[in-house]
Each structure stands twice: as structure tokens, then as C-alpha cells.
């Protein structure tokens, strides 16, 4: 299977930086969210698609490793990669690059679980997710 990837460009806005002109660490979470939204639109598993199937996918684990500082007006590229797994969860890896020099600003990973709209976590992958995985060739490997 070819890796399922997507990328977005983000410009660091004034409201993203703190008093010493570096991106406040919490804003990276927003950049990851924007990348997940782009991935979902590109591969047909957007948040509203999941919701229409009767589920939500809350994040239950997130790790961000900051490698370099990003500043006001920097142009960043956020790359997201789907990590196939056999469990009833969605895992993404991310790399955030500074477009000016290609340096890695941050690396991250998120894990989402399937939850019914009633608030019950699923212990096995929902039918719609298995069908999506087969359609895009994203069968679990781990």
C-alpha cells in the first residue's frame, strides 16, 4: 500500500505568537487539526462523514516534539500520514516544516478512537471504517 498522505500550508499569524515572537506551543494543535481536516476531505473520511455514519473520533493521545522555533510570518508546511493499524483507532503522524529552509519545526502523532454519538467507545472498527480502509487500500498492518 502506498502511504496515504496530505499536506497543508500554514502562515504564522500575529495571534499565533507570544510576546517573544515565537509560535505558542498550543497553536501547533490547531495546525494538526487543520491537517486532519484536509486529509479527511482528500480521502473521503472527513469529520462529517464519520458523524453521518453515527460516530465521532475524539483524540485520546497526542504527542508533539518541538524541534525548532517558528515565528510570525513564517510559512509552514504540515504533512500528515495515515498509520494503518488493525485496532479500532485512527493514528496519524505529522511533520511540520519551515518552507523557507525545509527544516523540521515539529513532529507529532495523534490517536483517535471511535465513539458512538451516545458516548460509547467501540472495541472493533465500525463497518463504515472497514469499508473505507478497503476502498483506499489502508488495511491495518500493526
C-alpha positions in Angstrom: 0.0 0.0 0.0 1.2 3.5 -0.8 1.2 5.8 2.2 -1.9 8.0 2.5 -0.6 11.5 2.9 -1.8 15.1 2.7 -0.2 18.4 3.3 -1.3 22.0 4.0 0.4 25.3 4.1 0.1 27.5 7.2 1.2 31.1 7.6 2.1 32.0 11.1 -0.2 34.9 12.1 0.4 37.5 14.7 -2.2 35.9 17.0 -0.2 32.6 16.9 2.9 34.1 18.5 3.7 35.0 22.1 5.5 38.1 23.4 8.9 36.8 22.3 7.7 36.3 18.6 7.6 32.5 18.7 4.6 30.3 18.0 3.0 29.5 21.3 3.2 25.7 21.7 -0.6 25.2 21.9 -1.2 26.6 18.4 0.6 23.5 16.9 -2.5 21.5 18.0 -4.6 23.8 15.7 -2.2 23.1 12.8 -2.5 19.4 13.3 -6.3 19.8 13.3 -6.2 21.6 10.0 -4.1 18.9 8.5 -6.6 16.2 9.7 -9.4 18.2 8.1 -7.5 18.3 4.8 -6.7 14.6 5.0 -10.4 13.8 5.6 -11.6 15.8 2.7 -8.9 14.4 0.4 -9.6 10.7 1.2 -13.4 10.8 2.0 -13.2 10.4 5.7 -14.0 13.9 6.9 -15.4 14.6 10.3 -19.0 15.0 8.8 -18.6 11.7 7.0 -17.7 10.0 10.3 -20.6 11.8 12.0 -23.1 10.7 9.3 -22.0 7.1 10.0 -23.0 7.6 13.6 -19.6 8.2 15.2 -17.2 10.8 16.4 -13.5 10.3 16.8 -12.1 12.0 19.8 -8.4 12.3 20.3 -7.2 10.1 23.1 -3.5 10.5 22.8 -1.3 13.3 21.3 2.5 13.7 21.3 4.3 16.8 19.9 8.1 17.0 19.7 9.2 20.6 19.1 12.5 20.8 17.1 12.8 24.4 16.1 11.1 27.8 16.7 8.6 29.2 14.2 8.0 32.9 14.1 5.5 35.5 12.9 5.0 35.4 9.1 6.9 32.1 8.7 5.3 29.8 6.1 4.9 26.2 7.4 4.0 23.0 5.6 2.2 20.4 7.7 2.4 16.9 6.3 0.1 14.2 7.7 0.5 10.5 7.1 -2.1 7.9 8.0 -0.7 5.0 10.1 -2.5 1.8 9.3 -3.4 -0.5 12.3 -5.7 -3.3 12.9 -7.2 -1.8 16.1 -10.4 0.3 16.2 -8.5 3.6 16.1 -7.1 6.2 13.7 -3.4 7.1 14.0 -1.7 9.9 12.2 1.9 11.0 12.1 2.8 14.7 11.3 5.8 16.6 10.3 5.8 20.4 10.3 8.4 22.0 8.1 9.6 25.6 7.7 9.1 26.2 4.0 12.0 28.8 3.9 14.7 26.3 4.5 12.9 22.9 4.7 13.9 22.4 8.4 11.7 20.3 10.7 9.9 22.5 13.2 7.9 19.8 14.9 6.9 16.1 14.7 3.7 14.8 16.2 1.3 11.8 16.4 -2.3 11.6 17.3 -4.6 8.7 18.1 -8.4 8.8 17.8 -10.9 6.3 18.9 -14.4 5.6 17.6 -17.2 6.7 19.8 -20.9 6.4 19.1 -22.9 9.6 19.3 -24.3 8.2 22.6 -20.8 8.3 24.1 -19.8 4.6 23.9 -16.3 3.7 22.7 -16.2 1.0 20.0 -13.9 -2.0 20.6 -13.9 -3.0 17.0 -13.7 -1.0 13.8 -17.1 0.2 12.6 -18.3 -1.1 9.3 -18.0 2.2 7.5 -14.3 2.5 8.6 -13.5 -1.1 7.4 -15.2 -0.3 4.0 -13.3 3.0 3.8 -10.0 1.2 4.6 -10.6 -1.4 1.8 -11.6 1.3 -0.7 -8.4 3.3 -0.2 -6.1 0.4 0.4 -5.4 1.3 4.0 -5.7 -2.1 5.7 -4.2 -2.4 9.1 -0.6 -3.5 9.5 0.1 -3.4 13.2 
